[in-house]
């Protein structure tokens, strides 16, 4: 700044004033729109208004903004509904490149200009009556992770608006052979929550080329955090279209009894030096190394400084906006270990203040080193310091199938003899249990969850190989039928364990990505859910559907409290690293008072001496029949098929 600048001088980023109000960005009224940009270091700021989102178009007008304690403000007294805009600041005597308002709630094509919109025009029919489907406790959830485009783009999906938000609204869709697809398929499967991979506006897709089928990305390169992704809308140039169609999707899922979780990526931005944040509030939103370079715990070139007051405020207000405006029911935090604990707890308090049933969970790790001390970060090992926020259990994931970093390594379901304690760790939801030998767990040598509601159990997700592909790599000599048994055993373990179960879309139909380990930009040919697999692998599909129904029907598998698990769930000694047996007795609220779960990861049959009494088998490696697979009860001994999950119930409790 020059010596004649009357504005305050700030020696450090910590000296910046905190703006206390929730009105940054564009506040629309039919008679006037007020624009506010928080940028304390700026020497000057201006607003540019455009009639078009054409990147070559000149601004229709340029309006100077006035500084009020670090927040630059101007009001345009006319109806600006549909008008596009950008902000621009002067720093060190020169104007930086204009940029999209970081608080923009609508944009034009490719998100390079914000758009003023009347949000009341974006509500679909019946939106005011939209309600979250009933839901009580986190462990009641069955989460299904999908990518918007993957779910409907297959030619056999029977869905007309393929690859779009609206593709998730269509009912009655089938494959050419008549198998149910789309939203009806999700309803039949019985999941409670759809987890959508990033669906906010991201950088990597050119929205001006909607017919370019070579374009593909998962979306972990954020651009505009409060705007739906344009490539998933039927008209990316119209901000209202994006908003309305996202709301239509949410409402359709809610009407079908399914809640919506957004995958959010507040840990880094898609661009670094020329991101909207860096161009409008230089340096404030990022962490830096001692040498002045951008720190990179995300592995994507930068990391967000969530511990700074205005960054924390931005994240919280953004999440509140998705809940209030879009009725979103939960959030998954990408690389949550980059965020500080205080921010995550403030977010939890704010969102649960809106609705106590909102689900929050994330990855309790980073992709690189961070200058923020480990003790302050929302890492998996610090989960006990988080309030009503869960973390993914890579312990049980790799315990079941082998390490994601060594693709040939085997896990419990695929032949390993030393992974039983890691699986038991997942069965009790990463909580304290007197019968888990924590020193033998693969990664965590102590329980990291206060309650099982803080543990997300899974065996696969969008990252790394699909479960089917991974089993093909680690067990190449086993025939498909054997690997399918392994897959069912892994899924059964997840769905009968005490944490929050999480399924990768298509895993119930043996989804493959042709061995591609990192398909983030690999296109539809690799990533699309191939709906013909529903018929090809109907046995496993029905098995997972019936397992979900079993979990829903029996609170014993989702007790929700550490003390109840320690009291009612007892592991039985087997002396066999490929065999896990546990018993659940007198679980609160369950009509089954005595349940025996037997997990055989071995390639051979195993014989088990049963506790005293008459037992009825309700699940084996292929079927789930709550009334009993056979009419004849079992006593004394049971022989277990290789690579199978089995559940037995004492006879008096089910007759």
NUBA-784697 format. One record per residue (C-alpha): residue number from 1; y, z, x. Coordinates in steps of 0.02 Angstrom, whole numbers, plus 50000, padded with zeros to 5 digits. Layout:
<nodes>
[NUM [Y Z X]]
...
</nodes>
This chain:
<nodes>
[1 [50000 50000 50000]]
[2 [50176 49969 50059]]
[3 [50297 50113 50086]]
[4 [50400 50069 49932]]
[5 [50253 50086 49813]]
[6 [50296 50234 49700]]
[7 [50117 50259 49645]]
[8 [50013 50407 49708]]
[9 [49926 50392 49876]]
[10 [49740 50437 49881]]
[11 [49664 50488 50046]]
[12 [49484 50480 49986]]
[13 [49386 50418 49837]]
[14 [49363 50599 49786]]
[15 [49551 50610 49758]]
[16 [49549 50482 49619]]
[17 [49599 50555 49450]]
[18 [49464 50567 49318]]
[19 [49509 50474 49159]]
[20 [49460 50592 49017]]
[21 [49452 50476 48867]]
[22 [49317 50358 48801]]
[23 [49430 50207 48773]]
[24 [49419 50105 48933]]
[25 [49396 49918 48908]]
[26 [49456 49827 48752]]
[27 [49492 49925 48591]]
[28 [49504 49799 48450]]
[29 [49601 49807 48288]]
[30 [49646 49656 48181]]
[31 [49829 49686 48217]]
[32 [49818 49726 48403]]
[33 [49698 49752 48548]]
[34 [49729 49880 48684]]
[35 [49657 49847 48857]]
[36 [49629 49986 48984]]
[37 [49567 49970 49163]]
[38 [49536 50122 49272]]
[39 [49579 50072 49450]]
[40 [49679 50206 49543]]
[41 [49691 50113 49708]]
[42 [49761 49953 49631]]
[43 [49943 49913 49672]]
[44 [49957 49805 49519]]
[45 [49844 49742 49379]]
[46 [49849 49604 49251]]
[47 [49753 49540 49101]]
[48 [49706 49357 49081]]
[49 [49669 49291 48907]]
[50 [49567 49132 48877]]
[51 [49531 49027 48725]]
[52 [49366 48969 48800]]
[53 [49227 49032 48912]]
[54 [49232 48867 49007]]
[55 [49243 48923 49190]]
[56 [49365 48780 49225]]
[57 [49484 48829 49085]]
[58 [49656 48897 49128]]
[59 [49712 49060 49049]]
[60 [49808 49046 48887]]
[61 [49916 49191 48944]]
[62 [49931 49319 49084]]
[63 [49990 49494 49038]]
[64 [50051 49626 49160]]
[65 [49975 49799 49143]]
[66 [50061 49967 49167]]
[67 [49987 50111 49266]]
[68 [49962 50279 49182]]
[69 [49878 50400 49302]]
[70 [49757 50273 49372]]
[71 [49723 50184 49208]]
[72 [49810 50017 49188]]
[73 [49855 49980 49007]]
[74 [49926 49845 48896]]
[75 [49924 49807 48710]]
[76 [49928 49631 48638]]
[77 [49992 49636 48460]]
[78 [49896 49496 48377]]
[79 [49720 49467 48312]]
[80 [49619 49428 48470]]
[81 [49448 49422 48387]]
[82 [49346 49295 48486]]
[83 [49469 49286 48633]]
[84 [49396 49293 48808]]
[85 [49475 49398 48946]]
[86 [49466 49457 49126]]
[87 [49554 49587 49232]]
[88 [49630 49562 49404]]
[89 [49699 49688 49528]]
[90 [49813 49679 49680]]
[91 [49757 49774 49834]]
[92 [49842 49780 50003]]
[93 [49969 49654 49944]]
[94 [49849 49521 49882]]
[95 [49767 49480 49716]]
[96 [49578 49496 49717]]
[97 [49468 49378 49618]]
[98 [49478 49408 49431]]
[99 [49325 49492 49358]]
[100 [49241 49540 49194]]
[101 [49289 49710 49125]]
[102 [49149 49830 49174]]
[103 [49165 49907 49000]]
[104 [49153 49739 48911]]
[105 [49044 49746 48756]]
[106 [49038 49557 48731]]
[107 [49049 49409 48849]]
[108 [49041 49222 48851]]
[109 [48916 49111 48942]]
[110 [48850 49188 49103]]
[111 [48952 49345 49075]]
[112 [49098 49286 49182]]
[113 [49227 49331 49050]]
[114 [49232 49475 48928]]
[115 [49260 49437 48745]]
[116 [49358 49534 48616]]
[117 [49254 49548 48458]]
[118 [49261 49637 48293]]
[119 [49097 49733 48304]]
[120 [49091 49753 48115]]
[121 [49053 49567 48106]]
[122 [48896 49589 48211]]
[123 [48797 49702 48095]]
[124 [48649 49613 48014]]
[125 [48607 49640 47832]]
[126 [48549 49817 47801]]
[127 [48606 49881 47970]]
[128 [48693 50031 47892]]
[129 [48524 50083 47821]]
[130 [48429 50063 47985]]
[131 [48337 50222 48033]]
[132 [48231 50272 48181]]
[133 [48046 50279 48135]]
[134 [47978 50456 48121]]
[135 [47934 50533 48288]]
[136 [47909 50714 48339]]
[137 [47863 50746 48522]]
[138 [47865 50641 48681]]
[139 [47676 50654 48701]]
[140 [47656 50575 48528]]
[141 [47722 50413 48602]]
[142 [47617 50263 48650]]
[143 [47733 50150 48751]]
[144 [47706 49962 48768]]
[145 [47805 49879 48908]]
[146 [47854 49697 48882]]
[147 [47974 49561 48938]]
[148 [48067 49479 48793]]
[149 [48029 49302 48850]]
[150 [47848 49335 48901]]
[151 [47802 49400 48730]]
[152 [47837 49243 48629]]
[153 [47855 49094 48747]]
[154 [47672 49041 48746]]
[155 [47649 48882 48642]]
[156 [47504 48968 48554]]
[157 [47610 49117 48498]]
[158 [47654 49039 48330]]
[159 [47829 49110 48351]]
[160 [47971 48988 48315]]
[161 [48112 49070 48414]]
[162 [48017 49079 48576]]
[163 [48089 49181 48719]]
[164 [48227 49255 48611]]
[165 [48271 49424 48537]]
[166 [48235 49346 48368]]
[167 [48058 49307 48423]]
[168 [48023 49492 48400]]
[169 [48081 49487 48219]]
[170 [47957 49360 48151]]
[171 [47814 49417 48039]]
[172 [47655 49326 47991]]
[173 [47637 49232 48156]]
[174 [47467 49179 48220]]
[175 [47384 49073 48352]]
[176 [47319 48901 48299]]
[177 [47149 48984 48274]]
[178 [47222 49116 48159]]
[179 [47234 49269 48273]]
[180 [47381 49384 48239]]
[181 [47525 49375 48364]]
[182 [47700 49442 48387]]
[183 [47770 49588 48290]]
[184 [47620 49598 48173]]
[185 [47507 49612 48325]]
[186 [47607 49762 48386]]
[187 [47593 49844 48217]]
[188 [47405 49818 48214]]
[189 [47388 49885 48391]]
[190 [47472 50046 48337]]
[191 [47596 50074 48477]]
[192 [47746 50184 48439]]
[193 [47875 50118 48562]]
[194 [47914 49947 48635]]
[195 [47987 49960 48810]]
[196 [48092 49804 48844]]
[197 [48118 49749 49023]]
[198 [48305 49731 49062]]
[199 [48390 49654 48911]]
[200 [48571 49685 48958]]
[201 [48667 49541 49037]]
[202 [48596 49500 49209]]
[203 [48649 49379 49345]]
[204 [48502 49268 49389]]
[205 [48487 49154 49236]]
[206 [48611 49013 49207]]
[207 [48644 49034 49022]]
[208 [48730 48864 49013]]
[209 [48559 48783 49036]]
[210 [48453 48859 48897]]
[211 [48326 48718 48903]]
[212 [48290 48737 49088]]
[213 [48114 48806 49079]]
[214 [48108 48830 49268]]
[215 [48227 48977 49253]]
[216 [48146 49147 49244]]
[217 [48185 49325 49297]]
[218 [48136 49501 49250]]
[219 [48320 49549 49246]]
[220 [48336 49687 49376]]
[221 [48502 49613 49436]]
[222 [48632 49690 49320]]
[223 [48797 49607 49283]]
[224 [48869 49675 49119]]
[225 [48789 49838 49069]]
[226 [48852 49846 48890]]
[227 [48813 49666 48839]]
[228 [48646 49592 48782]]
[229 [48573 49457 48894]]
[230 [48633 49284 48840]]
[231 [48475 49187 48882]]
[232 [48384 49288 48748]]
[233 [48515 49240 48617]]
[234 [48526 49076 48522]]
[235 [48708 49052 48576]]
[236 [48756 49136 48741]]
[237 [48937 49080 48727]]
[238 [48966 49183 48571]]
[239 [48972 49370 48605]]
[240 [48942 49410 48422]]
[241 [48781 49310 48421]]
[242 [48706 49409 48564]]
[243 [48751 49573 48482]]
[244 [48693 49526 48307]]
[245 [48526 49458 48366]]
[246 [48490 49610 48473]]
[247 [48525 49719 48320]]
[248 [48412 49608 48213]]
[249 [48273 49637 48339]]
[250 [48297 49825 48337]]
[251 [48301 49829 48148]]
[252 [48143 49723 48133]]
[253 [48050 49838 48251]]
[254 [48114 49993 48161]]
[255 [48064 49920 47993]]
[256 [47890 49895 48067]]
[257 [47882 50077 48121]]
[258 [47911 50044 48306]]
[259 [48048 50121 48414]]
[260 [48142 50029 48552]]
[261 [48161 50082 48733]]
[262 [48278 49990 48851]]
[263 [48240 49971 49036]]
[264 [48407 50011 49118]]
[265 [48459 49977 49297]]
[266 [48608 50087 49338]]
[267 [48549 50114 49517]]
[268 [48623 49952 49587]]
[269 [48715 49794 49535]]
[270 [48655 49616 49550]]
[271 [48801 49570 49662]]
[272 [48880 49677 49795]]
[273 [49045 49626 49879]]
[274 [49095 49516 49731]]
[275 [49026 49623 49590]]
[276 [49138 49667 49443]]
[277 [49141 49847 49504]]
[278 [49192 49804 49681]]
[279 [49326 49679 49627]]
[280 [49406 49798 49502]]
[281 [49379 49973 49577]]
[282 [49342 49937 49761]]
[283 [49214 50050 49846]]
[284 [49213 50184 49711]]
[285 [49051 50139 49624]]
[286 [48945 50124 49781]]
[287 [48873 50233 49917]]
[288 [48904 50186 50098]]
[289 [48822 50220 50265]]
[290 [48919 50309 50402]]
[291 [48959 50141 50483]]
[292 [49045 50082 50323]]
[293 [48907 49965 50265]]
[294 [48836 49972 50090]]
[295 [48688 50091 50080]]
[296 [48534 50011 50005]]
[297 [48410 50132 49928]]
[298 [48379 50000 49793]]
[299 [48320 49868 49916]]
[300 [48439 49749 49827]]
[301 [48591 49763 49939]]
[302 [48680 49915 49867]]
[303 [48660 50077 49771]]
[304 [48770 50155 49638]]
[305 [48856 50322 49678]]
[306 [48805 50411 49518]]
[307 [48870 50578 49582]]
[308 [49053 50522 49574]]
[309 [49135 50582 49414]]
[310 [49188 50413 49345]]
[311 [49022 50332 49389]]
[312 [48930 50471 49300]]
[313 [49048 50450 49153]]
[314 [49018 50262 49150]]
[315 [48828 50283 49147]]
[316 [48834 50415 49011]]
[317 [48955 50318 48901]]
[318 [48856 50158 48924]]
[319 [48696 50243 48866]]
[320 [48786 50325 48720]]
[321 [48851 50154 48670]]
[322 [48676 50078 48663]]
[323 [48617 50224 48556]]
[324 [48766 50222 48438]]
[325 [48798 50035 48421]]
[326 [48621 49968 48440]]
[327 [48515 50114 48379]]
[328 [48411 50111 48540]]
[329 [48281 50251 48544]]
[330 [48255 50282 48729]]
[331 [48282 50226 48907]]
[332 [48178 50194 49061]]
[333 [48277 50217 49222]]
[334 [48239 50094 49361]]
[335 [48228 50181 49530]]
[336 [48284 50343 49450]]
[337 [48265 50429 49619]]
[338 [48430 50350 49671]]
[339 [48523 50446 49535]]
[340 [48578 50624 49562]]
[341 [48498 50762 49460]]
[342 [48663 50819 49384]]
[343 [48696 50646 49312]]
[344 [48523 50634 49236]]
[345 [48540 50805 49156]]
[346 [48713 50764 49088]]
[347 [48642 50603 49015]]
[348 [48497 50699 48937]]
[349 [48613 50828 48859]]
[350 [48727 50694 48787]]
[351 [48591 50582 48716]]
[352 [48484 50722 48648]]
[353 [48642 50788 48566]]
[354 [48646 50624 48469]]
[355 [48459 50624 48429]]
[356 [48335 50750 48496]]
[357 [48191 50624 48488]]
[358 [48263 50500 48613]]
[359 [48141 50467 48756]]
[360 [48204 50469 48936]]
[361 [48095 50429 49086]]
[362 [48105 50338 49251]]
[363 [48038 50296 49423]]
[364 [48048 50453 49528]]
[365 [48069 50359 49691]]
[366 [48182 50238 49785]]
[367 [48153 50074 49877]]
[368 [48241 50135 50035]]
[369 [48336 50279 50115]]
[370 [48492 50349 50032]]
[371 [48636 50449 50105]]
[372 [48623 50569 49957]]
[373 [48511 50715 50008]]
[374 [48337 50719 49932]]
[375 [48370 50890 49857]]
[376 [48505 50815 49744]]
[377 [48410 50662 49686]]
[378 [48303 50634 49531]]
[379 [48145 50608 49632]]
[380 [47973 50640 49562]]
[381 [47957 50798 49665]]
[382 [48119 50861 49584]]
[383 [48062 50827 49405]]
[384 [48058 51014 49368]]
[385 [48246 51016 49396]]
[386 [48270 50884 49261]]
[387 [48293 50929 49078]]
[388 [48191 50828 48953]]
[389 [48174 50682 49074]]
[390 [48001 50618 49124]]
[391 [47939 50527 49279]]
[392 [47802 50400 49308]]
[393 [47643 50468 49386]]
[394 [47596 50354 49529]]
[395 [47466 50488 49569]]
[396 [47356 50443 49421]]
[397 [47400 50258 49431]]
[398 [47332 50241 49607]]
[399 [47198 50370 49576]]
[400 [47126 50256 49444]]
[401 [47139 50086 49530]]
[402 [47183 50118 49712]]
[403 [47347 50114 49808]]
[404 [47471 49978 49762]]
[405 [47509 49964 49948]]
[406 [47329 49923 49994]]
[407 [47267 49797 49866]]
[408 [47086 49804 49923]]
[409 [47076 49992 49905]]
[410 [46971 50052 49759]]
[411 [47008 50190 49636]]
[412 [46906 50301 49522]]
[413 [46866 50162 49398]]
[414 [46822 50035 49533]]
[415 [46705 50132 49645]]
[416 [46803 50260 49748]]
[417 [46717 50427 49773]]
[418 [46870 50530 49820]]
[419 [46995 50503 49679]]
[420 [46933 50623 49546]]
[421 [47066 50757 49580]]
[422 [47206 50628 49567]]
[423 [47137 50576 49398]]
[424 [47120 50758 49342]]
[425 [47301 50780 49395]]
[426 [47346 50643 49269]]
[427 [47233 50714 49134]]
[428 [47335 50876 49133]]
[429 [47499 50780 49140]]
[430 [47551 50831 49317]]
[431 [47564 51013 49260]]
[432 [47493 51174 49330]]
[433 [47309 51194 49290]]
[434 [47193 51319 49374]]
[435 [47053 51193 49397]]
[436 [47148 51053 49485]]
[437 [47130 51054 49674]]
[438 [47306 50997 49715]]
[439 [47272 50983 49901]]
[440 [47152 50841 49858]]
[441 [47275 50742 49749]]
[442 [47325 50579 49832]]
[443 [47515 50601 49836]]
[444 [47575 50762 49754]]
[445 [47508 50923 49827]]
[446 [47579 51027 49686]]
[447 [47616 51001 49501]]
[448 [47787 50920 49479]]
[449 [47805 50928 49289]]
[450 [47859 51084 49195]]
[451 [47776 51015 49039]]
[452 [47663 50864 49006]]
[453 [47811 50788 48914]]
[454 [47884 50755 49087]]
[455 [47738 50648 49146]]
[456 [47714 50464 49104]]
[457 [47534 50414 49136]]
[458 [47495 50231 49172]]
[459 [47382 50119 49272]]
[460 [47488 49961 49277]]
[461 [47660 49893 49233]]
[462 [47764 49736 49266]]
[463 [47768 49780 49453]]
[464 [47625 49733 49568]]
[465 [47465 49650 49508]]
[466 [47409 49660 49329]]
[467 [47262 49779 49313]]
[468 [47142 49634 49285]]
[469 [47202 49542 49440]]
[470 [47197 49700 49545]]
[471 [47017 49737 49496]]
[472 [46971 49558 49543]]
[473 [47045 49584 49716]]
[474 [46968 49755 49749]]
[475 [46799 49713 49672]]
[476 [46775 49527 49703]]
[477 [46585 49532 49695]]
[478 [46577 49617 49526]]
[479 [46556 49502 49375]]
[480 [46689 49494 49241]]
[481 [46587 49603 49123]]
[482 [46585 49745 49249]]
[483 [46770 49731 49286]]
[484 [46805 49731 49100]]
[485 [46713 49898 49089]]
[486 [46823 49962 49230]]
[487 [46978 49905 49137]]
[488 [46925 49993 48978]]
[489 [46886 50152 49075]]
[490 [47060 50151 49153]]
[491 [47147 50124 48986]]
[492 [47040 50255 48900]]
[493 [47087 50382 49034]]
[494 [47272 50348 49009]]
[495 [47259 50357 48819]]
[496 [47162 50521 48815]]
[497 [47265 50612 48948]]
[498 [47394 50743 48909]]
[499 [47555 50659 48967]]
[500 [47647 50512 48889]]
[501 [47536 50356 48889]]
[502 [47613 50193 48946]]
[503 [47532 50020 48931]]
[504 [47580 49857 49014]]
[505 [47590 49721 48881]]
[506 [47431 49618 48877]]
[507 [47325 49740 48975]]
[508 [47222 49763 48817]]
[509 [47179 49577 48823]]
[510 [47145 49572 49011]]
[511 [47310 49488 49051]]
[512 [47315 49396 49216]]
[513 [47458 49327 49319]]
[514 [47340 49222 49423]]
[515 [47346 49349 49565]]
[516 [47536 49347 49581]]
[517 [47589 49520 49641]]
[518 [47778 49503 49617]]
[519 [47811 49380 49476]]
[520 [47994 49425 49446]]
[521 [48049 49243 49456]]
[522 [47883 49151 49443]]
[523 [47909 49068 49275]]
[524 [47819 49060 49109]]
[525 [47661 48984 49180]]
[526 [47626 49147 49271]]
[527 [47713 49275 49161]]
[528 [47689 49222 48981]]
[529 [47569 49322 48876]]
[530 [47431 49199 48835]]
[531 [47388 49233 48656]]
[532 [47219 49147 48662]]
[533 [47161 49300 48762]]
[534 [47163 49400 48600]]
[535 [47008 49310 48542]]
[536 [46928 49295 48714]]
[537 [46935 49482 48744]]
[538 [46924 49548 48567]]
[539 [46808 49691 48615]]
[540 [46933 49768 48736]]
[541 [47077 49735 48616]]
[542 [46988 49825 48474]]
[543 [46940 49966 48594]]
[544 [47121 49998 48642]]
[545 [47179 49985 48462]]
[546 [47050 50113 48407]]
[547 [47090 50225 48556]]
[548 [47273 50228 48505]]
[549 [47222 50275 48328]]
[550 [47108 50411 48397]]
[551 [47249 50484 48501]]
[552 [47366 50482 48351]]
[553 [47236 50568 48241]]
[554 [47194 50707 48364]]
[555 [47325 50827 48435]]
[556 [47196 50886 48561]]
[557 [47240 50737 48671]]
[558 [47428 50771 48662]]
[559 [47449 50959 48657]]
[560 [47623 50944 48732]]
[561 [47631 51112 48821]]
[562 [47569 51168 48991]]
[563 [47506 51337 48929]]
[564 [47405 51256 48790]]
[565 [47323 51134 48911]]
[566 [47277 51274 49032]]
[567 [47206 51376 48888]]
[568 [47111 51243 48790]]
[569 [47060 51111 48919]]
[570 [46922 51159 49040]]
[571 [46849 51049 49177]]
[572 [46662 51065 49199]]
[573 [46595 51058 49378]]
[574 [46497 50899 49416]]
[575 [46483 50899 49605]]
[576 [46511 50711 49591]]
[577 [46671 50624 49646]]
[578 [46636 50482 49524]]
[579 [46612 50591 49371]]
[580 [46741 50692 49276]]
[581 [46691 50801 49128]]
[582 [46808 50911 49029]]
[583 [46803 51005 48867]]
[584 [46943 51037 48742]]
[585 [46909 51185 48627]]
[586 [47008 51247 48478]]
[587 [47159 51137 48512]]
[588 [47300 51183 48391]]
[589 [47305 51076 48235]]
[590 [47150 50973 48274]]
[591 [47006 50959 48151]]
[592 [46888 50936 48298]]
[593 [46866 51109 48373]]
[594 [46754 51060 48519]]
[595 [46777 50896 48612]]
[596 [46687 50837 48769]]
[597 [46762 50696 48874]]
[598 [46652 50615 49006]]
[599 [46723 50486 49128]]
[600 [46594 50395 49233]]
[601 [46675 50293 49371]]
[602 [46511 50257 49459]]
[603 [46421 50091 49462]]
[604 [46263 50183 49408]]
[605 [46212 50280 49255]]
[606 [46243 50466 49258]]
[607 [46147 50600 49163]]
[608 [46239 50753 49099]]
[609 [46169 50913 49028]]
[610 [46267 50950 48872]]
[611 [46334 51120 48819]]
[612 [46230 51207 48688]]
[613 [46239 51131 48515]]
[614 [46226 50965 48424]]
[615 [46347 50830 48478]]
[616 [46399 50665 48404]]
[617 [46463 50525 48515]]
[618 [46627 50452 48448]]
[619 [46670 50342 48597]]
[620 [46574 50249 48729]]
[621 [46623 50109 48846]]
[622 [46641 49978 48708]]
[623 [46674 50063 48543]]
[624 [46775 50202 48463]]
[625 [46700 50265 48300]]
[626 [46774 50433 48244]]
[627 [46632 50463 48121]]
[628 [46502 50435 48256]]
[629 [46431 50285 48346]]
[630 [46256 50336 48295]]
[631 [46192 50434 48146]]
[632 [46084 50539 48261]]
[633 [46166 50688 48349]]
[634 [46135 50718 48534]]
[635 [46080 50879 48616]]
[636 [46027 50935 48788]]
[637 [46068 50777 48887]]
[638 [46165 50613 48880]]
[639 [46148 50462 48993]]
[640 [46314 50378 49030]]
[641 [46332 50192 49056]]
[642 [46417 50143 49221]]
[643 [46609 50134 49221]]
[644 [46633 50208 49048]]
[645 [46735 50338 48957]]
[646 [46639 50439 48828]]
[647 [46692 50566 48699]]
[648 [46574 50683 48607]]
[649 [46616 50804 48467]]
[650 [46514 50953 48409]]
[651 [46430 50903 48247]]
[652 [46488 51042 48126]]
[653 [46670 50999 48154]]
[654 [46655 50817 48097]]
[655 [46538 50834 47947]]
</nodes>
